[in-house]
Amino acid sequence: MDNVKNDLIFCEKCHRTLKRSEFYLSNNLEKYPNGGTIPICKKCLTMHVDN
């Protein structure tokens, strides 16, 4: 599933489509092949880490 289209990305956790700036980027393109974008938005990832 290609979740990168026109700089809008689908968050797998909250099921919202957000701008690319709302996602963290990784240099590990093997693990995150869609331009290095982590598939969980910043809000959801921060919530996950805080718990």
PDB file with one MODEL, atoms N, CA, C and O in Angstrom:
MODEL        1
ATOM      1  N   MET A   1       0.847  -1.182   0.000  1.00  0.00           N
ATOM      2  CA  MET A   1       0.000   0.000   0.000  1.00  0.00           C
ATOM      3  C   MET A   1       0.886   1.236   0.000  1.00  0.00           C
ATOM      4  O   MET A   1       1.737   1.394   0.875  1.00  0.00           O
ATOM      5  N   ASP A   2       0.693   2.092  -0.956  1.00  0.00           N
ATOM      6  CA  ASP A   2       1.477   3.320  -1.034  1.00  0.00           C
ATOM      7  C   ASP A   2       0.763   4.396  -0.232  1.00  0.00           C
ATOM      8  O   ASP A   2      -0.256   4.932  -0.670  1.00  0.00           O
ATOM      9  N   ASN A   3       1.302   4.714   0.954  1.00  0.00           N
ATOM     10  CA  ASN A   3       0.644   5.694   1.802  1.00  0.00           C
ATOM     11  C   ASN A   3       1.263   7.083   1.675  1.00  0.00           C
ATOM     12  O   ASN A   3       0.974   7.956   2.494  1.00  0.00           O
ATOM     13  N   VAL A   4       2.112   7.311   0.662  1.00  0.00           N
ATOM     14  CA  VAL A   4       2.693   8.630   0.417  1.00  0.00           C
ATOM     15  C   VAL A   4       2.148   9.146  -0.909  1.00  0.00           C
ATOM     16  O   VAL A   4       2.414   8.568  -1.962  1.00  0.00           O
ATOM     17  N   LYS A   5       1.382  10.241  -0.853  1.00  0.00           N
ATOM     18  CA  LYS A   5       0.810  10.808  -2.073  1.00  0.00           C
ATOM     19  C   LYS A   5       0.614  12.299  -1.857  1.00  0.00           C
ATOM     20  O   LYS A   5      -0.104  12.717  -0.948  1.00  0.00           O
ATOM     21  N   ASN A   6       1.257  13.095  -2.697  1.00  0.00           N
ATOM     22  CA  ASN A   6       1.138  14.553  -2.631  1.00  0.00           C
ATOM     23  C   ASN A   6       1.491  15.104  -1.253  1.00  0.00           C
ATOM     24  O   ASN A   6       0.825  16.012  -0.757  1.00  0.00           O
ATOM     25  N   ASP A   7       2.534  14.559  -0.635  1.00  0.00           N
ATOM     26  CA  ASP A   7       2.996  14.974   0.692  1.00  0.00           C
ATOM     27  C   ASP A   7       1.949  14.774   1.779  1.00  0.00           C
ATOM     28  O   ASP A   7       2.033  15.410   2.830  1.00  0.00           O
ATOM     29  N   LEU A   8       0.981  13.921   1.558  1.00  0.00           N
ATOM     30  CA  LEU A   8       0.034  13.528   2.593  1.00  0.00           C
ATOM     31  C   LEU A   8       0.296  12.064   2.914  1.00  0.00           C
ATOM     32  O   LEU A   8       0.428  11.231   2.018  1.00  0.00           O
ATOM     33  N   ILE A   9       0.368  11.766   4.202  1.00  0.00           N
ATOM     34  CA  ILE A   9       0.705  10.414   4.640  1.00  0.00           C
ATOM     35  C   ILE A   9      -0.356   9.941   5.617  1.00  0.00           C
ATOM     36  O   ILE A   9      -0.867  10.723   6.419  1.00  0.00           O
ATOM     37  N   PHE A  10      -0.685   8.663   5.548  1.00  0.00           N
ATOM     38  CA  PHE A  10      -1.689   8.045   6.404  1.00  0.00           C
ATOM     39  C   PHE A  10      -1.013   7.500   7.659  1.00  0.00           C
ATOM     40  O   PHE A  10      -0.061   6.726   7.562  1.00  0.00           O
ATOM     41  N   CYS A  11      -1.495   7.894   8.828  1.00  0.00           N
ATOM     42  CA  CYS A  11      -0.968   7.387  10.098  1.00  0.00           C
ATOM     43  C   CYS A  11      -1.643   6.052  10.393  1.00  0.00           C
ATOM     44  O   CYS A  11      -2.870   5.951  10.398  1.00  0.00           O
ATOM     45  N   GLU A  12      -0.827   5.035  10.637  1.00  0.00           N
ATOM     46  CA  GLU A  12      -1.347   3.689  10.893  1.00  0.00           C
ATOM     47  C   GLU A  12      -1.986   3.562  12.263  1.00  0.00           C
ATOM     48  O   GLU A  12      -2.770   2.639  12.486  1.00  0.00           O
ATOM     49  N   LYS A  13      -1.675   4.461  13.188  1.00  0.00           N
ATOM     50  CA  LYS A  13      -2.204   4.353  14.544  1.00  0.00           C
ATOM     51  C   LYS A  13      -3.517   5.121  14.729  1.00  0.00           C
ATOM     52  O   LYS A  13      -4.494   4.561  15.226  1.00  0.00           O
ATOM     53  N   CYS A  14      -3.547   6.396  14.333  1.00  0.00           N
ATOM     54  CA  CYS A  14      -4.757   7.207  14.547  1.00  0.00           C
ATOM     55  C   CYS A  14      -5.651   7.248  13.307  1.00  0.00           C
ATOM     56  O   CYS A  14      -6.741   7.817  13.355  1.00  0.00           O
ATOM     57  N   HIS A  15      -5.203   6.654  12.201  1.00  0.00           N
ATOM     58  CA  HIS A  15      -5.982   6.550  10.964  1.00  0.00           C
ATOM     59  C   HIS A  15      -6.362   7.907  10.389  1.00  0.00           C
ATOM     60  O   HIS A  15      -7.464   8.077   9.868  1.00  0.00           O
ATOM     61  N   ARG A  16      -5.442   8.881  10.482  1.00  0.00           N
ATOM     62  CA  ARG A  16      -5.661  10.192   9.878  1.00  0.00           C
ATOM     63  C   ARG A  16      -4.637  10.414   8.778  1.00  0.00           C
ATOM     64  O   ARG A  16      -3.539   9.858   8.815  1.00  0.00           O
ATOM     65  N   THR A  17      -5.004  11.225   7.807  1.00  0.00           N
ATOM     66  CA  THR A  17      -4.086  11.613   6.747  1.00  0.00           C
ATOM     67  C   THR A  17      -3.549  12.994   7.077  1.00  0.00           C
ATOM     68  O   THR A  17      -4.306  13.957   7.196  1.00  0.00           O
ATOM     69  N   LEU A  18      -2.224  13.079   7.223  1.00  0.00           N
ATOM     70  CA  LEU A  18      -1.586  14.309   7.667  1.00  0.00           C
ATOM     71  C   LEU A  18      -0.471  14.705   6.709  1.00  0.00           C
ATOM     72  O   LEU A  18      -0.055  13.916   5.860  1.00  0.00           O
ATOM     73  N   LYS A  19       0.012  15.949   6.859  1.00  0.00           N
ATOM     74  CA  LYS A  19       1.132  16.423   6.049  1.00  0.00           C
ATOM     75  C   LYS A  19       2.411  15.698   6.455  1.00  0.00           C
ATOM     76  O   LYS A  19       2.530  15.193   7.571  1.00  0.00           O
ATOM     77  N   ARG A  20       3.359  15.657   5.527  1.00  0.00           N
ATOM     78  CA  ARG A  20       4.636  14.982   5.766  1.00  0.00           C
ATOM     79  C   ARG A  20       5.375  15.586   6.964  1.00  0.00           C
ATOM     80  O   ARG A  20       6.125  14.882   7.639  1.00  0.00           O
ATOM     81  N   SER A  21       5.174  16.879   7.236  1.00  0.00           N
ATOM     82  CA  SER A  21       5.867  17.526   8.351  1.00  0.00           C
ATOM     83  C   SER A  21       5.401  17.007   9.713  1.00  0.00           C
ATOM     84  O   SER A  21       6.056  17.268  10.723  1.00  0.00           O
ATOM     85  N   GLU A  22       4.293  16.286   9.759  1.00  0.00           N
ATOM     86  CA  GLU A  22       3.771  15.725  11.003  1.00  0.00           C
ATOM     87  C   GLU A  22       4.335  14.343  11.302  1.00  0.00           C
ATOM     88  O   GLU A  22       3.895  13.688  12.247  1.00  0.00           O
ATOM     89  N   PHE A  23       5.306  13.890  10.507  1.00  0.00           N
ATOM     90  CA  PHE A  23       5.906  12.570  10.675  1.00  0.00           C
ATOM     91  C   PHE A  23       7.408  12.705  10.839  1.00  0.00           C
ATOM     92  O   PHE A  23       8.025  13.604  10.267  1.00  0.00           O
ATOM     93  N   TYR A  24       7.996  11.810  11.623  1.00  0.00           N
ATOM     94  CA  TYR A  24       9.449  11.759  11.746  1.00  0.00           C
ATOM     95  C   TYR A  24      10.017  11.046  10.536  1.00  0.00           C
ATOM     96  O   TYR A  24       9.367  10.187   9.941  1.00  0.00           O
ATOM     97  N   LEU A  25      11.249  11.416  10.175  1.00  0.00           N
ATOM     98  CA  LEU A  25      11.930  10.795   9.053  1.00  0.00           C
ATOM     99  C   LEU A  25      13.104   9.973   9.565  1.00  0.00           C
ATOM    100  O   LEU A  25      13.703  10.294  10.591  1.00  0.00           O
ATOM    101  N   SER A  26      13.423   8.911   8.839  1.00  0.00           N
ATOM    102  CA  SER A  26      14.529   8.038   9.194  1.00  0.00           C
ATOM    103  C   SER A  26      15.460   7.894   8.001  1.00  0.00           C
ATOM    104  O   SER A  26      15.022   7.968   6.853  1.00  0.00           O
ATOM    105  N   ASN A  27      16.730   7.692   8.268  1.00  0.00           N
ATOM    106  CA  ASN A  27      17.688   7.431   7.200  1.00  0.00           C
ATOM    107  C   ASN A  27      17.709   5.956   6.813  1.00  0.00           C
ATOM    108  O   ASN A  27      18.365   5.586   5.839  1.00  0.00           O
ATOM    109  N   ASN A  28      17.004   5.110   7.557  1.00  0.00           N
ATOM    110  CA  ASN A  28      16.962   3.682   7.296  1.00  0.00           C
ATOM    111  C   ASN A  28      15.889   3.396   6.242  1.00  0.00           C
ATOM    112  O   ASN A  28      14.734   3.135   6.578  1.00  0.00           O
ATOM    113  N   LEU A  29      16.279   3.448   4.971  1.00  0.00           N
ATOM    114  CA  LEU A  29      15.319   3.249   3.879  1.00  0.00           C
ATOM    115  C   LEU A  29      14.949   1.785   3.684  1.00  0.00           C
ATOM    116  O   LEU A  29      13.961   1.488   3.012  1.00  0.00           O
ATOM    117  N   GLU A  30      15.715   0.874   4.252  1.00  0.00           N
ATOM    118  CA  GLU A  30      15.346  -0.543   4.165  1.00  0.00           C
ATOM    119  C   GLU A  30      14.153  -0.838   5.070  1.00  0.00           C
ATOM    120  O   GLU A  30      13.260  -1.599   4.698  1.00  0.00           O
ATOM    121  N   LYS A  31      14.139  -0.240   6.246  1.00  0.00           N
ATOM    122  CA  LYS A  31      13.040  -0.465   7.186  1.00  0.00           C
ATOM    123  C   LYS A  31      11.824   0.413   6.865  1.00  0.00           C
ATOM    124  O   LYS A  31      10.684  -0.016   7.046  1.00  0.00           O
ATOM    125  N   TYR A  32      12.067   1.643   6.387  1.00  0.00           N
ATOM    126  CA  TYR A  32      11.001   2.589   6.050  1.00  0.00           C
ATOM    127  C   TYR A  32      11.158   3.007   4.594  1.00  0.00           C
ATOM    128  O   TYR A  32      11.720   4.069   4.326  1.00  0.00           O
ATOM    129  N   PRO A  33      10.680   2.204   3.646  1.00  0.00           N
ATOM    130  CA  PRO A  33      10.951   2.446   2.224  1.00  0.00           C
ATOM    131  C   PRO A  33      10.243   3.653   1.612  1.00  0.00           C
ATOM    132  O   PRO A  33      10.658   4.097   0.542  1.00  0.00           O
ATOM    133  N   ASN A  34       9.221   4.198   2.217  1.00  0.00           N
ATOM    134  CA  ASN A  34       8.488   5.337   1.649  1.00  0.00           C
ATOM    135  C   ASN A  34       9.190   6.646   1.958  1.00  0.00           C
ATOM    136  O   ASN A  34       8.648   7.491   2.671  1.00  0.00           O
ATOM    137  N   GLY A  35      10.379   6.818   1.432  1.00  0.00           N
ATOM    138  CA  GLY A  35      11.126   8.050   1.652  1.00  0.00           C
ATOM    139  C   GLY A  35      11.664   8.190   3.057  1.00  0.00           C
ATOM    140  O   GLY A  35      12.034   9.292   3.461  1.00  0.00           O
ATOM    141  N   GLY A  36      11.719   7.112   3.814  1.00  0.00           N
ATOM    142  CA  GLY A  36      12.220   7.167   5.181  1.00  0.00           C
ATOM    143  C   GLY A  36      11.204   7.668   6.183  1.00  0.00           C
ATOM    144  O   GLY A  36      11.555   7.941   7.331  1.00  0.00           O
ATOM    145  N   THR A  37       9.951   7.794   5.776  1.00  0.00           N
ATOM    146  CA  THR A  37       8.904   8.296   6.665  1.00  0.00           C
ATOM    147  C   THR A  37       8.427   7.184   7.594  1.00  0.00           C
ATOM    148  O   THR A  37       8.032   6.111   7.139  1.00  0.00           O
ATOM    149  N   ILE A  38       8.467   7.446   8.889  1.00  0.00           N
ATOM    150  CA  ILE A  38       7.955   6.488   9.869  1.00  0.00           C
ATOM    151  C   ILE A  38       6.428   6.531   9.787  1.00  0.00           C
ATOM    152  O   ILE A  38       5.856   7.620   9.810  1.00  0.00           O
ATOM    153  N   PRO A  39       5.746   5.379   9.691  1.00  0.00           N
ATOM    154  CA  PRO A  39       4.302   5.356   9.407  1.00  0.00           C
ATOM    155  C   PRO A  39       3.394   5.772  10.558  1.00  0.00           C
ATOM    156  O   PRO A  39       2.173   5.659  10.441  1.00  0.00           O
ATOM    157  N   ILE A  40       3.955   6.250  11.665  1.00  0.00           N
ATOM    158  CA  ILE A  40       3.160   6.728  12.800  1.00  0.00           C
ATOM    159  C   ILE A  40       3.473   8.206  12.990  1.00  0.00           C
ATOM    160  O   ILE A  40       4.642   8.590  13.033  1.00  0.00           O
ATOM    161  N   CYS A  41       2.444   9.038  13.102  1.00  0.00           N
ATOM    162  CA  CYS A  41       2.650  10.487  13.198  1.00  0.00           C
ATOM    163  C   CYS A  41       3.345  10.863  14.508  1.00  0.00           C
ATOM    164  O   CYS A  41       3.428  10.052  15.430  1.00  0.00           O
ATOM    165  N   LYS A  42       3.838  12.089  14.578  1.00  0.00           N
ATOM    166  CA  LYS A  42       4.590  12.558  15.741  1.00  0.00           C
ATOM    167  C   LYS A  42       3.765  12.484  17.015  1.00  0.00           C
ATOM    168  O   LYS A  42       4.282  12.092  18.061  1.00  0.00           O
ATOM    169  N   LYS A  43       2.490  12.855  16.944  1.00  0.00           N
ATOM    170  CA  LYS A  43       1.632  12.829  18.134  1.00  0.00           C
ATOM    171  C   LYS A  43       1.473  11.409  18.665  1.00  0.00           C
ATOM    172  O   LYS A  43       1.598  11.174  19.867  1.00  0.00           O
ATOM    173  N   CYS A  44       1.200  10.469  17.773  1.00  0.00           N
ATOM    174  CA  CYS A  44       0.995   9.083  18.187  1.00  0.00           C
ATOM    175  C   CYS A  44       2.291   8.459  18.694  1.00  0.00           C
ATOM    176  O   CYS A  44       2.282   7.718  19.677  1.00  0.00           O
ATOM    177  N   LEU A  45       3.395   8.754  18.032  1.00  0.00           N
ATOM    178  CA  LEU A  45       4.676   8.197  18.457  1.00  0.00           C
ATOM    179  C   LEU A  45       5.084   8.761  19.819  1.00  0.00           C
ATOM    180  O   LEU A  45       5.605   8.026  20.658  1.00  0.00           O
ATOM    181  N   THR A  46       4.854  10.049  20.045  1.00  0.00           N
ATOM    182  CA  THR A  46       5.151  10.651  21.340  1.00  0.00           C
ATOM    183  C   THR A  46       4.271  10.060  22.420  1.00  0.00           C
ATOM    184  O   THR A  46       4.743   9.797  23.526  1.00  0.00           O
ATOM    185  N   MET A  47       3.002   9.847  22.121  1.00  0.00           N
ATOM    186  CA  MET A  47       2.080   9.240  23.073  1.00  0.00           C
ATOM    187  C   MET A  47       2.541   7.827  23.420  1.00  0.00           C
ATOM    188  O   MET A  47       2.471   7.419  24.579  1.00  0.00           O
ATOM    189  N   HIS A  48       3.011   7.080  22.424  1.00  0.00           N
ATOM    190  CA  HIS A  48       3.486   5.709  22.626  1.00  0.00           C
ATOM    191  C   HIS A  48       4.723   5.682  23.513  1.00  0.00           C
ATOM    192  O   HIS A  48       4.837   4.820  24.384  1.00  0.00           O
ATOM    193  N   VAL A  49       5.651   6.614  23.303  1.00  0.00           N
ATOM    194  CA  VAL A  49       6.897   6.652  24.068  1.00  0.00           C
ATOM    195  C   VAL A  49       6.643   7.107  25.492  1.00  0.00           C
ATOM    196  O   VAL A  49       7.294   6.612  26.413  1.00  0.00           O
ATOM    197  N   ASP A  50       5.720   8.032  25.703  1.00  0.00           N
ATOM    198  CA  ASP A  50       5.442   8.553  27.035  1.00  0.00           C
ATOM    199  C   ASP A  50       4.815   7.510  27.950  1.00  0.00           C
ATOM    200  O   ASP A  50       4.964   7.597  29.168  1.00  0.00           O
ATOM    201  N   ASN A  51       4.125   6.539  27.397  1.00  0.00           N
ATOM    202  CA  ASN A  51       3.467   5.518  28.233  1.00  0.00           C
ATOM    203  C   ASN A  51       4.402   4.484  28.642  1.00  0.00           C
ATOM    204  O   ASN A  51       4.019   3.550  29.347  1.00  0.00           O
TER     205      ASN A  51
ENDMDL
END
